[in-house]
Amino acid sequence: MKIAYISTYPPRECGIAIFNSNLIRSIISNSDNHDIETNANVVAVSDRAEGYVFPPEVKFVIQQDRQVDYIDAANNINFSNSEVCILEHEFGIFGGESGIYILPLLHRLKVPLIAIFHTVLKEPDFTQRSIFQSIGTMAQKIVIMSNLAKDFLTDIYHIPQEKLVVIEHGVPDFEISSKVKMKKKFNLEGRKIILTFGLLSRNKGIETVIQALPKVVAEHPDVLYMVLGHTHPNILRTSGEEYRNYLNLLVKKLKLENHVYFNKAFVDEQTLFEYLSATDIYITPYINEKQITSGTLAYAVGAGIPVVSTPYWHAQELLAEERGVFFPFKDSAKLSDLLNHLFGHPQELKKLGDNAYEYGKHLKWKITGSRYLELARQVSTVPVIPINKLENNIDLSILTEFTFEHISRLTDNTGIIQHAKYGIPNFKEGYCLDDNSRALLMALMAYRQYKDKEALDLLIVYLSFINYMQLDNGAFHNFLSFDKNYSDNEGSEDSFGRTIWALGYTIRYAPSDSYSQFARDIFSKASSHFDSLVSIRGIADTIIGICYYLGHFPDNESMLQTLMLLTKKLMLQYKLSNVDGWHWFENSLTYDNGILPLALFYASEIINNPEIKNIALESTSFLEKISFKDDYLSLVGSNGWYIQGGTRAVFAQQSVDAMAMVLLNYKAYQCTNNKEYRDKMFKSYMWFLGENELRIPLYDYETKGCCDGLESFGVNRNQGAESTLAYFISHLTVLDALESEFEMTKQFKSEQVVNLH
């Protein structure tokens, strides 16, 4: 049976790489044909540009952060005659946020998939949850290494239980070596050896053992604590040897230089087993319970070594029934007493080791590999359901990384600067209410998505700016010079409406009551102007803001009446202009067009009047017939607009109009559950990334800003606030749509589960 494997792989120094190598060899040893080159198609993930010298079974290499490699890898697997694909999943080994680049590869697979989850989080963020749920849909089977992981996947990620298989972490079947012989080999004669091995990082808790040693050494002066393994590569990149240096200083402070030994080597399995054979007590002192799988612990149990551990998740299962003993997290005093007791009672130590060895017999790779081979044979007979029947067409790998980099560059203590020369803020143009309202909306959307402190800090700036721009009569200035002078007497109704939208959203979704109350004060002061609005875009934006307000205060009858009044105004404009097949609100298509039907979709969710939704649907259909061309978004250009009976302007397309189309189609999808709207939402978003008239991206991957418009000659390279905010509001809307999609399709997915029995 030919199997494709997606994983890290030796000589990369990584626990997953070693696991995958052992898995392949154990499966092949249980097969009829033992030729690894013939039966294994390894797709190896590389974390360095210079690569590795991989063995012949590695047929394709993915550069971790290079998205196109994942697509090419899918093609490699599909055309390799592989009957099954096995994915070793760990969040940190694939590119993108939480390793999201793996999803486009899996979506394109045409062979059955077995996923092995090495980490299962109890409290995942949105992206992590989405990745697991997506893999849960695509995989025929998911292997986890503990029963608790199985519970997490069913209770937290809602993956069907029948897809889950518990196969404990395999261990090599080394011959037991003489403890005396191995101590002699490593010059450890006459010493009581405590061992911890694995990649070093702060969560390992090595300091707890070191702090426990003085009391142990006082009773057993022959004790030596060995820490075997180098620092985790990700830690090295970000923090260097800071943790190891801290541990070395702690050893010196406690005068334990003769009782602690750090070996920075990444040893092969034979050498590791020899160290284990020389060990009297193996210890895993992790600092919290959030460790669902520990390969090092499995190795120690498989070798029959007495184990002392903190009660993290995997240890609680693996060390049950007197296969090990526990001490509390970070409790060096209890650890001291426990080690002294065990060293003073060698028969008790021997019993722990014997129990571990007996249990470890069924963990040997020969047995574990046979279970994986049987599972592979089982799923190879199951037809692969094309993923597009179950999932949306949004390719997560295409979404850029969310960042405040350019937004922060444009923002000072006053607010967000409205214009930029290329990627540099243009202070001469000062600030405007429009952009700071959009910025408030964006910052709050980002805070809801990421709970990022920077979003909260920016939110305060933009909310304060809006307060500063409000007049005594409740209206607002729109423009403020860089030297803090108002540049107008009163702003436009458009800027007023956008501000009400942002304030309504803040009232509904503020991170705390103080922000909500602050926004309510400004909103209430401005509400005296609602009834007198005449600009249809000002009316539309205000309708959306009121709908968010009513989402928080649904019993406010006065505000409901205002919503009904403004909705009637917008509908009347439509009825006056809706003639001769021109299904629109005025006799021209100009700017921010999508906001008009968007407002009616919002209103239709609150006001019980089918006509509102019907007009929203009809006007949306009209707008999209004009705005979508050859399956991509082609906005009405501001260089002439589109006057009824005239010719549509193509260029000077604006980012804010693309944002309006993203928002419109998402809301239409929410109101109708028609997936065509969801698809058009993503196509509208792709306008920013190059799916447009000129096939040129407007998002700047270097500055993290968005260009101001699409011109006949290319893009307007200035990256002002309006365009950049339009891009990131669109980006966050797509993420929100994905989150909703996962929720909406859970029931459908469960109905489509393939019966593998």
Steps between C-alpha positions, in 0.01 A plus 500: 500500500645837398438774755576872478619668820490875568731593786839624604767235442859418601760640486287791624535493878140478606296257708230478230769412244623211713144383564422500128819315413421231759139479384602443138748228590256327733226499234738365237631233740141374527452507121574235238747725318765658725643739240464848653571683171215317328243509778555845652444836333622750759409867462744666739456849646821704513551799729814640340580636156812290455294187560611160624662198337197272519507123439355351177151438639448878511344571162395863552609784730275783622669821609299573813399859419464465123131464417539373145697198623193369681297504178781329309526240777132411456560442131803285583295279731205474261723381216723272709271193505480534878196321638483693829650820639610530864536851641709562812337813640664744737408871482859621491635299207291649218497855365247776557312590816483184713618299197201588284692445174438127535129541421527579126713187462246281678208654309662384175576142607334227296606213727359405843655689791607388848598788726711447812450783751807541722350801680134554588424831670231537761462874433572555129477838333279547194765400249610192692142385546426563131804301388404199710138513394604523136738205536226318689278536195764386251660210690351152491664429835679707765750336731562640848722358771281534809136462597489859625595623153207301367268675744635842398446434130139394550400756765695808387554450126183297433682239293291180472616239749495224240784672316730488803746223579725487807844353425754574770842647419731230367840424650804318358553136588856532630665225697537585867861577583671450833467807721850440635641470149332817376605702804853390438477596133393856588741530797208506744611220731396545860237765414121495540377635166190714452431568132289743299533504122340689210510846346539773762239771546350690791203267543727203580539602866868401530546769765261315733732199506810714553334681789411164654855362484668661806284296742550188288877545481511546878371142544639351178822680405554265205196636311554644151223669301558473122315728257540353153402698190553833330274805510187492284581659159204741522620617841853543369373725222306727733681483835832327439633304797328722756333205675813284511702796631240555771529134601880516507488805726255320728738203524787729600285688749406174674858365473388195306772497235595143594140382498352642177627425151365655178565302184400719201511214249210382287580130536389210282258244642767238577700750707182623667407148603847450643454813712160368612663168593738691727213690666363431848205746482356671196321829569264722298445816705269688256355814658131453410254231395476607134705222345282249318789290363858452620727283288776523760269360767396215271868415438572488873203271566594282203851465642364399842650799686340614828325830420433804718280762339266791543138399428466639148236346276704230329682403820171446683405231248836342429618480863174366644494176699835561674704544182635826643457750783394864496596825669311833473585753227795728590523347850872443555454425872263209432733377227795500743308286747382263226848447355652442843227248577549308174878492526456373857264222388663322203235224495230760443707644215540154349124439515433826311749400232360146469143631465610748235692237305208259501263768366758623251505166319187592304647840406780348292507626144455150359157480662414866445597481133270204442208704632581788266534263204164342575344849526656601167361189332159576647479861375653420160172337400291807590417736211621857549213750510589807290556771757307766311182310583562562868698819531508856372727617221697741714867413487645596838853490367422800277404726790785724603618521858302753699725779624471852638838595354387762246195604700724573799735691270211727402370540856627742763356607835232706326364256245574341165650724229276488195758498219843358420766551235572143405535336841597818689238700697422837342457725802409799279158349433414455867218283630137432411202360687422252218829317540504503879150353504610224263809454716284462811292236322812316381674511839197359678457226236867412546469497879202265479699269272842504666458657848811700413606776743617716209146494361371617836754782517409618149130474575542753781674748266229483235211519745661802665543666159129459423412656834734793426335559161143518635332840504282626783190436288590132457628525141868456414787676332654282230846652450774585748838642402822352633535802732160408653284770338159413362494538121122523457196629680309171479569173323295326232210268566714218358765550767222530758349167394832316500560625853160379619576159347829477692341623824211253470748217445697615806187510715419144392848349524706720733763309702366651823205704620706819530570501124137424425376778728745749347375412151137521616551854625628611157234296317215642710619857452510446123162325482309831476625521138383155390152594381621793287755309292455526120820351351420139412848380600482692827160339555630151411802524733279631780254213450784251551616682814147501642464127428812431705365728774171306503697178517612620844178683598222313315222656710580861410171585327606853407810376317293232326265769370799699372628190322161453333494865390848489344429165334187647340708791368748265337225282355323808360820604321515155346139510382550842340807386302400139427385543138578337164707218649714741704456337842683754705459780755603787272561555131872428529740251654774697674687419821440269794218340302480177697414687820148579376361145466718400798303739723170344388626150579582623852160665537319190372632301795322732744195639316232248406441613143589259212518789254820624664684176432355475150639843409834404653514185289388670179743791531784262594433292191503812283826627651675166465403453135691822436785439747607143422676435172651170390474367858685789667396830653509800265387805693338810353787744462493851645639634171149571368285257705205328329210728409175332397501467123871576478823300499649355816837643605752222552793666674574691815346206686509561875582265787207623707262379226656153509452498878132588452461200268666270755268622774192487277554144385578375848181653638299366203641156575404530866146604405441238230751216560559512124861393450530701179518810719773345711699423187454856373612632837831321456530606136446859616776459757728359232474833315755628753737209429504519121172354375404825330502676165879516477584187700711716731485476880421820687611359833869574556666200665804710591338800669186310611290783357251512215535716189245774445349388172516310174582726206531428130880509536516284808450573865508829686791416730398743772377302801263717697280412794179446303646232273699320768203495736275381218737210440525390862125539565451273199765260631335480843159453339628198307639354823166556669325331208730200534422471869127515427540247220659247731207537738237482225642186338546290814164328462548448128845352556373259762237374254772442240732296723613188319422177685836332535381192682 
